[in-house]
Amino acid sequence: MFSELGLSPAVSAPLARLGYEIPTPVQTQAIPLVLSGVDLLGRAQTGTGKTAAFGLPMIDRLSLRRAAAGRVKPRGLVLVPTRELAAQVHRALATYAASSPVRVTAIFGGVAMGPQTQALRRGTDIIVATPGRLIDHLERRTVDLSAIEVLTLDEADRMLDMGFLPALRRVVAALTRDRQTLLFSATLSDAVVRLSTEFTQNAARIDVSAGHVVAPTVKHQVQHVALDRKRDVLAEILTQDGEPQALVFCRTKRGANRVGEDLEHRGVRAGVIHGNKSQSARNRALHDFKAGRVRVLVATDLAARGLDIVQLPLVVNFDLPLVADDYVHRVGRTGRAGHHGRAVSLVSASDAGLLRDIQRIVAAPIERLSTPGGETAEASPAGPRPPRSRRPTDRRGFSPAGRRGEHRQGPWQKRTGARANRQA
């Protein structure tokens, strides 16, 4: 029970009405530590209840102190990599705090700053923010972080991948040194450990991944296919497997648009979200998907980060990610909260190296699906070997007429903090 973890009755009592009865492993380990005030470095897969693990004890601590101090300055700060994740975490924390005096405000880009400034002026206890927009408010002096007592870095590995380290350092410089810092990540790379060393003091560690960077409820499959056949195979997977909904990942914004248009042309209702879409358009596409009006959501890594879709059965990697860790975050959209999920990757001959990198970090075997030629499926613990085929002239599968102006970010091109900040 949550009350046995040290949470006050005011915070733990309403959880049963919300459907929270038995704490998840990350909640069981993290909540007592957060309540004790120590810094924390936590590793847990997506969909394991991390938001409640840091949000419930944060609300509990701030709620008790707020009654005595009556402050209006923010005292809790949660930093996340994307707008969608900021909105998701804000909704969760606001729900947890509904029976308490704690107020929660979301600060992220893509929307007007006016309403955010007004909310900050009225006073708030917890800010959930993307680094870029928070720095905008710092520069305009519309936010005061001098009273922050608890800082949470959620999905820290993704923030580093997106080039947010300079922005994080700038935000942390505005905070007091005697704060409590919580850092959560799906992976504990050397870069994440260095970040923890820089931002925390004698942090306690928890790791509930059980050796798996991806939830064991996810089945991993690959479909080897020629580049010029990828859209056909994608349509076959979506129409023949009987899954009610699917999330499809593409590597580029233009590629996502083209896949979405192709699916619509084939009679599959599809929505598209990526960094060039306005926030209202992204919200509308996600709302339509959750409401069942759209069967397939096509997205890039940046836009889909933090999407929380209940019981999403299928994730399809139309393009393999250039960074293996991104595969972890992509497939983490399915198999959440104990539900079973499936991740299918469309792999061409040029993707052999990327597939090997993914296999190194995924403990589960990757099943090889039958090819159009009728090859039988097999499980390959060492990673399936792509079939030999003549490489098409256009490695991305686009027609020559569609290549002009297409920008592809290669593995040698680092995402800059400025680019990440503009898109957050």
Buried (B, 14 or more C-beta within 10 A) or exposed (E): EBEEBBBBEBBBEBBEEEEBEEBBBBBBBBBBBBBEEBBBBBBBBBBBBBBBBBBBBBBBBBBBBBEEEEEBBBBBBBBBBBBBBBBBBBBBBBBBBEBBBBBBBBBBBBBEBEEBBEBBEEEBBBBBBBBBBBBBBBEEEBBBBEBBBBBBBBBBBBBBBBBBBBBBBBBBEBBEEEBBBBBBBBBBBEBBBEBBEEBBEEBBEBBBBEEBBBBEBBBBBBBBBBBEBBBBBBBBBBBEEEBEBBBBBBBBBBBBBBBBEBBBEBEBEBBBBBBBBEBEBBBBBBEBBBEEEBBBBBBBBBBBBBBBBEEBBBBBBBBBBBBBBBBBBBBBBBBBEEBEBBBBBBBBBBBBEBBBBBBEBBBBBBBBBEBEEEEEEEEEEEBBEBBEEEEBEBEBBBEEEEEEEEEEEEEEEEBEBEBBBEBB
